[in-house]
Amino acid sequence: MDCSEEVAILQREVGRRDGVLDLSFDVVNGRMSAEFDPDIITSEVIVSAINATGMKAVPWAQRNAVTQENFWTRHGWLIMTALSGGLLATGFITHWGIHGSLVDALTGGHEPSHAYPLTSILLYVASVVTGAWFVTPKAIQAVRRLQPDMNLLMVVAVIGAMAIGEWFEAATVAFLFAVSLLLEHWSVERARNAIGALLDLSPATARYICPHDGDIMEKPVAEVPVGATVLVRPGEKIPLDGVVTKGDSTVNQAAITGESMPVPKSPDDEVFAGTVNEDGAMEFRSTKTADDTTLARIIHMVQDAQSRRAPAQQWVDQFARWYTPVMMLLAVILAVLPPLLGLGAWSLWGYRGLVILVIACPCALVISTPVSIVSALTSAARHGVLVKGGVYMEAAGRLRVLAMDKTGTLTHGQPEVQEIVPLNGHTPEELLKRAAALEAHSEHPLARAVLRKAQVHTVQVIPAQSYRAIRGKGGEGEIDGRLFWIGSHRMMHDRGQESQDAHDRAVALEDAGHTVVAVGNDQHVCGLISIADRVRDDAPEAVRLLRSAGIRKVVMLTGDNSGTAKAVAAATNVDEYRAELLPEDKVKVVEALVAEHGHVAMVGDGINDAPALAAASIGIAMGGMGTDATIETSDIALMSDDLLKVSWLIRHSRRTLRNIKTNITFALGLKFLFIVLAIVGLASLWMAIAADTGATLLVVFNGLRLLRG
């Protein structure tokens, strides 16, 4: 299965059978997934139905056995095509030698005085037989199904050419059509191998340390269980995801993030399959099986992405469905109507009709989009950008507005306590202890900042009792039998405990770009804690590159106060900011942007921002390495925290769109040109098939250029 026409055949012949509920196709990997009712139809019957179309099918689990088949199965098509070309060349040279004229050899059937010699005819017929060896059975199947396809078109064109004595052109059509199918298969195989190359990033074996005697043994990664201790030496690839237990080193994580900058690793740090240990020997505890590593999930999602077809690909497939029948009808009209009207001989217009049949072959058109999309998806994965389908790759190229969460996107996402401001007679130590007791129940980044500060000051943290989170504001609980609360400036105001002194101090801190956390009891505010999150060094450059990539507006969204939002917005040069937003408020802002601008992306951490990501045209999550939730909740996942990857993605997507448009325009333009030339009698069969083969070759190579990223 190498093209959309074969997909259409399978949809007709298999998809319409009783018990078959749904079919999905991955052309690049040659995979069809079937959802069916086992009480009505079995997998064996489905496989038989596929084989009846002329294609061959085996269960996906047995696919590796297919690759071990005999020499003829693997290379038969190439051998027969090469033989066809050799016979064609020999016949042509023989004809040329007998007549002594290149023009006569090319036009031997047009004039009686230039008749083909018997030797050349036999060689041309042999060329036709070998060239159409694998095509003819598929054409016969098309006749049985009463569903004309490109194989039938070519066989009819070849038979018609031989019937009117155009032996050279018949052989040329058979040979070049076989070549075009080889090119199509080669291009899909090239894209398939590009994805398969990702698999090679992970080693096949691991140095397993036996827990009983400490012996080191080579073991297939598929047999290494979770919790096993694995040794990796300098220069070796890490075989599984895990946590370092012994040793220090640096690791090249380019396989996951697309960035080759070495990352230091020491005990308790995470390591990932496919990354390269550069310096010292390390031992790590495996945390995932070979089928569930971050790299394995990336490969699985890139493969699954093929089934999420881009709009351009859907359009091409729909166009090809009616293009071929219409062209066949045009060929019949052109062959029959002019002679009936007395406008020329039947042989003349019959020949022109055959040329139209050759032009009706949609090879270059149907391969124009999938090769580009697969190449673009694979290139993105190599750069640490996981795009879940062609539909999202194409949509990213149409973006005009970008909404970005502040924390963890424009900032590092690791806020630190900057200042502790006690009020109403409380001490800094007491304030920090109360705050830590309350924040011990929270996973919010601000809570972790308070707890880190308490750890630095060796404050004993005893979690508050009866803790209750207050959505979007903070929380409250009992400490030593007394109610305490912690939360935002808004919470302090809503509780009616905001004195003028507390208000003035909070506003001053917010104007400085800090986030204010207030701590109080049932009587008054105990104090304020100011927290700041450092802006990423590359954030201003990332925003600038977004504008140069064609983004008209960058909007920052944050739950922080207006003062902090204003300071970060000024530092990063975003166009607009919206502050003090609850999660549901972010969704409303994104929905409003989509309603106003159409194509809008939301960039966030993929977990806290999941609703806003879902509301956008495209959800882009940062920092997906090792985070299942980040990958699952987004349409596109950046495996690293590199904000510059967003502008790279948009440029790459737009380059992909241009590539697809160029391919489609070229393929259709060439078809239209030869339709006109055929009607006026300036196109021959061999010219038409040569042009179609050349067009296929050009669109394939143009699409594969995207692999270079």
N, C-alpha and C positions, 0 to 999 in steps of 0.2 A: 504494500500500500504506500504509494509515493505521491499521489496527487488527489485533488478534491473530486475529480471525476470518479475515481475509484470509491471515494467516500460516498458519493451520490448513489453508486451502484449498490453498495452495502446497505445504505438506508432503504433503498427500494426492495431489495431482495431479502434482507434479514429483518429490518426494522418493522416491516408490515406483517410479519408472521405472528400468529396468535401466541400470546404468552410473553412476547418481547415488550417490555415496558419502556425502555429507554436505551439509546445507544449514544456513546460519546467517542470521539476520535482524536488520536494524537498521531498525526501524519509523520512527524519527524521521528518519533520512536517506533513507528509501525505498530501502533497499539490501538485496539478497539475494546472499549469497556461496555459490557452489556448488563443491563438490569432486567431480569426476567422472572417469571413465575415458574418455579420448578415443578409445580403440579401440572403445568400445561406443556412446557417445553424444557428440554435438557440442554446442557452445554454441548454435548456431543452432536445434537441436531443442529445447533447454531454453527458449530465448526463445519459440519457437512454442507450447510447452506452457503457458507463463505467459499468453501472449496468448489462448489458448483458454479460459482461465478467466474472461475478461472484463476482466482487468487488462492493462496495457500495459507492456512491458519493452524496454529497450535495454541494450547493454553499458555498464558504469559509465563507461568512458572516453569514451563519446559522450553522457553525461548533459547536458552544457552545450548541445548541439544541441537537446535536447528543450525546454529552457526558452525557445528562440527560436521555438517553434511558433506557429501562427496564433492569432488573437484568440479564436476559438470554443473551441479546445482549452484555453486558459488560463481563460476566463471563462464557458464554456457552462453549467456547473452552476449558477453564481451567477445567470445570466440566467434559466434555466428555473425556478429556485426562486423568484426574485422575481416572475416571470410567474405562477407557480402561486399565490403569495400574493395577487397583484393580482386574479386571476380569482376566487379564493376570497372575497376581500373584496367584489368587485362582485356575485357571486352572493348573498352574505349580505345586502348592502344592498338588492338587488333584491327578495329574499324578504321582508325586513323592511318595505320600502315597500309591497309588495302587501298583506301581512296586517296591517300597522300594529302589530305586536307583536313585541318582542324575544324573548319566550319562545317565540312561535310559530316565529320564524325559527330558534331553536336546537333546537326539538323537532318540526320540521315533518314528519318521517316517522313519528312515533309515533302520531298520530291521523289517521283518514281526513279529518276536517274541516279538518285543517291540511296538506293535501297540498302538495307542492312545485310552484310554477309552472314551466312548461316552460322559460322563460328562465333561471331559477335552476338547473334541472337541467343545461342545456347548459353554463352557466358552471362549475358544479361538476365536470362531466365533463372540461371543458377543463383545469380546475385539477388534476384527477387525472392526466391525460395528461402535462402539463408537469412536475408534481411527481415522477411516477414514470418520467420519460423515461430517466434514467440507471440507475435501480434495476431496471427490468423486464428488461433483457438479463442482468443478474447473476442474477436470480431464475430465468430460463429455464435458465441454465447450472447452477444448483443442482438443478433438476428433472432435467436430463440426467445429472448426476452422482449422483442419488439421495442428495444430501447437503443437507438443509435448512439454510438460514442465515437471517440476519436480513432479508436482502432478500426472500427468499421469504415469510417471515412477514408482512412489510408488504404485499406484493402480494396475498397471500391475504386478509388483513384488509380491504384496500381493496375487492377484488372482492366479498367477502362482504357488506360494508356496502352496496355498491350493489345487490346481489342482493335485500336485504331493504328497499330503498328509503331507506337512510340516506345520502342524497347529500351533505349538508353534512358529516357525520362522515367519509365516505370521502375527501372533498377535504381536510378538516383533517388526517387521518392522513397522506395523501400529501405535503402541504405541510410539516407539522412533521417528518416523517421526513427529508425532504430537508434541512430546516434543521439537524436533529441531525447528519446526515452532514457538512454544511458546517462545523458547529462542531467536529466531530472532526478534520476536515482542517485547519481553522484553528488548532486547539490544537497539533497536531503541527507545523504550519508555523511557529507562533510559537516553539516549542522549537527547531525546526530553524534558524530565523533567529538565535536566541540563540547557538547554537553557531557559525553562520556569521559572527556579529559578531566572533568571535575572529579569524577570517581577515582581517577588515578592519583589524586592528591593525597588520598588516605592509604597508608600501607596495608598490605594484606595480612601481615602477622604482627604480633606484639610480643615483647619480652616479659612474659608472665612470671612473677615471683611467687613460688609455691609457699603458701602460708605455714606449712608444716615444717619444712626443713630449709627454707630460704633459697632453694635451688632456682636458677633462672632457666626457663624453657621457652622456645619459640612456639607460639600458639596462634592459630587463625583468629583474627579479631572477632569473627562471628561467634567464637566459642568462649570469649572472655566475658565473665559475668560482671554485673554491677557490683562494686565493692572490692574488686580484685586490685592488687598492687601491681603496677606496671613500671618497668624501667625503660627510660629513653636516654640514649647517649648523644653526645654532641654531634650535630650534623644530621641527625635522624628526624624523620617526620613523626609527630605524635599520633598514635593510632586511634585513640579514643578521647572523648571528653572526660575530664576529671578534675581533681583538686590535688595540688602539689602537697606531698607529705614529707619529702626530704630532698634537699639540694637547692641550689640557686643557679639561675641561668637567665638568658634572654631568649625570647621566642619571636620569630618572624610570623606574624598573623595574616599575611597577605592573602592566604587561601580563603579567609573568612571576610576580612575587612577591605581587601584590595590595597592596603597600605603595607609597605615593606619595612617600615620603621620598627626595629626590635623593641619588644616590651619586656621589662624585667619581670621575672617570676621567682617567687620564693614560697615557702610553706603557707598553705591556706589560699593561695591564688588559684584561679581557674585556668585550665588549659583546654585546647580544643583540637579535635581530630583534624589532620591535614596541615596543621601549622608546623613550623620547623624549629626544633630545639637547636640553638646556635652555639652555646658556650659549654656549660657544665652538664654533667649527668644529673638526672632528676628521677625521683620516684613519685608516682601519683596514684591516687585511688580513683578508679573508674566510676563515673556517676551515671553513665548511659551505655546502653548496648550499641553495637556497631550500626544497627538500623535506625537508631534514634539520636545520633549525634547531630550537632548543629550543621555540619557539612552535609550529612545525609538528608536532613530536612531541606536544606537549600536545593540540593540536586532534585529531590522529590518534587518540590514546588516549581522548580524551573521546568521539569517534565510535565507536570500537571498544567502549567501555564499555557501549553500548546492548545488545550481544549477551549480556553477562553479567547475566542477569536476576535481580532480587531475589527472594527466596523468596515475598514477598507477591504479586509479579507472576506467578510460576509458579502459585501457588495460585489466583489469579483466573482465569488462562487455563484451568486444569484444571476449575475450577468452571463456567466458561462452556460448556465442551464438553458437560457433561451437563445443565446448567440449561435450555438452549434445547429439546432433545428432550423433557425431562420436562414443560416448560411446554406444549409442543405436544400431548403426550398428555393433559395436564390439560384443555386447551381442548377437545379432542375428547370427552373424558368428560363435561365440563360441558355441552357442546352436545347430546349424544346421550342420556345416561343419565336425567336428570330427565324429559324428555318421554316416554321409554319407560316410566317408572314412573308416568306420569300426574300429574306435579307441575307442569305448565305447558305453554304452547304452544311449538312448535318455534322460532318466530321469537324468542320471549323468551330462551330458553336458547341459541339460536344466536348471538344478539347478545352475550350474556355470554361465550360461547366466543371470539368475535372480540376482545373486550376483553382476555381472557387472552392471545391471540396477540400483541396489541400489547405487553402487559406482558412477554412473553417476549423482546423485543428487549434484548440485553445491552449496548447502547451505553454507557450511563453507567458500568456496572460494568467493562467491559474497558478503558475509557479512564482509569479512576480512578487506577490505579497508574503506568503508564508516563509520563504527563504529570508527575506528582510527582517520579519518579525522574530524568527527564531535566532538569527544572528544577533539582533539587538538585545534580546533577552539574555542570551548567553554572555555577551560582552558585558552587560550590566552586572550579571552575577560575578564575573571575574573582578569587577571593580567594587565588589562589596555592596551592590545595590540589588535587592531581590524584588523583581517586578512579577506580580502574580498572574500576568496574562497580557496578551497583545492589546486587549481593550484598554488596559491601564497605561501601557506604553504609548499608545496613540493619544490617549486623553492627556497625558503629561505634556505632550507636545503642543496642546492647545490652551495651556494655562495662561491666564492673564493676571490673576490675583492670588496671593499666597497669605494665608493666616498662619501665624506661628505662636505656639505657646511660649511663655517666657522661661519658666523654670525648666532646666534641663535641655533647653533647645538654644535659646539665645544666651542663657547663662549656664554655668557648669552643673547646676542642679545639686550643689553641695554647700548650702548656706552655712555660714558660721556666725556665732554670737560675737557681736562687736562691742556691745556696751550693756551693763546691768545698772538700771536706775531705780534704787529703792525709794519708796515713798511712805509717808505716814508712819515713820519711826521704825521701819523694817530695815534689816541689814542685807547687804548683797548676798552673803552666804545663805541666809534664811530664804531669801527670794529664789535663789537658784535651786535650793533643796525642794521647796514647794513646787516650783515649775517642773523639775525633773520627776517628782512623784506623780504629777498629773500626766506628763508627756510619755511616761513609761507605757501607757496604754495605746499610744498612737504610732502609726507608721509614716506619718507626714514628714517630709523633708525638714520642716522647721522643728518638729519634735526631735528628730535625730540630732539636729544642731544643738539643741538644749542638752540632750543627754551626753553628747560628746564633750560639751563644756563642763558638765558635772563630773565626767570621768577624769578630765584634765585636772580638776580641782579636788579630786578624790572625795567627792561628795557621796555618801552612802544613800542610794536610791531605794526607798521603800514605796512601791506602787500604792497609789491612793485607793481607798475602798469605794465600792458602789459607784464606780466611774460611769459617766453617761456622756457620749459624744453628742455635740450640738452641731448639726449639719451646716457646713459653710462658715461656722463661727469659731468653734473650739470645743471645750468640754468642761465637765465639773465632776468632783468627787470628794470623798471625806478623807481628811488627814488629821490623825489624832482626835477623831470624833467631831471635827469641825468642817463645815463646807468650804471648799476652795474652788475657784474657777480659773481657767486660762483660755485666752482667745484673742481675737483681733481688736483693733481700735473700735470697730463697729459694735462688738460685743460689750466692750466697756461702756459705750454710749447707751446701748439698748438696756443695760442693767441699771441705768440711772446713777452710776457711781463715778462718772467722769467729772472730776473737779477741774477748775480752771488751770491749776498747776499741771495736772496730768495731761490735760488737753494741749497746753502749750508745749510741753516736753515731747509729746507724741508727734505733734505737727512738725516740730523742728527736726526730729529724727527722720520722719517720712520725707521731708523736703531734701534731706541729705541722701535720699535714695535707699533708706533702710526700711525693713519690714518691722513693725512694732507688734510685740506680743505682750499683752497685759496680763497680770496675775493679781487676783483679788480674793477676798473672803466674803462672808455674808454681810460685812459692814462697809468696807472701803477697798480701794485699789491698793495692793501691797507694793506694786512697782511695775516697771516696764523693762522689757528685754528687747534690745534692737538686734536684728539679724540681717545680714546682707549676703547676697549671692553674687559672686564675681562674674562679670560679663565675659564670655568667651573671647579670647584674643582675636579669633578669626571671624567673629560675628559681623563687624562693620564691612569687612571685605566680602563676606558671604552675601550680605544685602546688596552691595554694589554689583557683584557678579549676577545676582538675580535680575537686577534692572537691565544689565547689559544683555542678559539672555532673553529679554522681552517681557519680563514681569512688570506690569504697570503700577501695582500697588502691593506693599507688604504691610500687613496689619498684625500687631502684637496683641495677644490676648493673655490676661493674667487675673488671678484672684487676688493679687496684691493691691495695696492702696495706690491711690493716684500719684502720690509723690514718688514712690519707688518705680512705678510704671513710667512716669515722665523721665526719670533719671536714666533708666535703661533704654528707653526709646531714643533719648538724645545721644546716648553713647553708641547705639547701633545704627542710627540713621534710618529707622523704619518710618514709613509714611504716616501711619496712624497707630494709636494704641487704645485698648479698651480695658479698664481696670475694675477691680472689685467684682469680678464675675464668679458666680457659682457655676458648677459643671453644666447645669441646664441653661445658664445664661450664655455660655460659650456656644452651645448648640444653636441657640436663637441667633447669635451674631453670625455664625457660619451660614445658617440658612438664609439670613438676610443678604449676605454677600453673594451667595449662589443665585438668589433671585435677581440681584442687581447686575451681576457680572457674568453669570453663566458658568464659566469654567473656573473653579476655585479649589485649591488644595489646602489641606490642613496639615501642619507639621507639628507633631507632639511626641510624647514618650511612649505612646501605644497602649498604656495601661490606664493612667488617670484620665487621659484625653480620649478614651475609646468612643464615647458618644459623639464628640465633636469630629473625630476622624470619620465616623460613619456618616455624618451629616454632609460632609464635603463631597465634591465631585471625585476627589481622590484623597485617601488618607495615607499620609507618609509618616512612618514611625521611625524614630532614631534609636540607635543603640540596641539593635536586635540580636547581637551576638550572645548566644546562650540564653536568650529570653524567649520562651515559647509564646508567652502572651503577646509580646510585641509583634511577632511575626503573624500571629493569628488574627489580631485585631486591625491590621492595616492592609491596604491594597499594595503598598510599596514599603519595604523595610530597608533602612540603611543599617548595615550590620555594624558600623562603627558610629562614633559620636561626631564624625566630621561633617560640620554644617556645609562645607564647600561642596559636598556630594549632591546637595539639592540642585544647585545651579548646573552641575555636570549632568545630572539626570535630565533636566529640562532641555539642555543643549543636545544631549544624546537622543532624546525623544523627538525633537524637532528635526534632527538630522535623519532619523528613521522615517519620519513623515515625508520629508523631501525625497528620500530614497524610494519609498513606495510610489509616490506620485510620478517620479521619473520613470520607474519601471512600467507602471500602468499606461502612462502617456505614450511611451515608446512602443509598447506591445500593441496598443490599439491603433496608434498612428501608422505603424507598419502594415497592419491588417487592412486599414482603410486604403492605403496607397496601393496595395496589391489587388484589392477589389477593383479599383479604378483601372489599373493596368490590365487586369484580366478581361474586363468588359471591353476595353478598346483593342485588345489583342496584342498587348506589348509584354505580357508576362507568360513565361513558360512554366511547366510543372516543376522542373528542377530548380528554377529561380525561386519559385514560391516556397518550396520545401527548404531550400538553402537559406532563404531569408528567415523562415520560421525557426530553423535550427540555430542560425546566428543570433536571432532575437532571444531565444532561450538561453544561449550561452552568455549573452551580454547581461540580461537581467539577473541571471544566477551570480555572475561575478560581481555585479553591482551590489546585490544583496549581501553577498559574503564579505564585502568591504566593511560592513558594520561590525564584523568580528574583531576588527582592529581597534574598535572603540574610539 
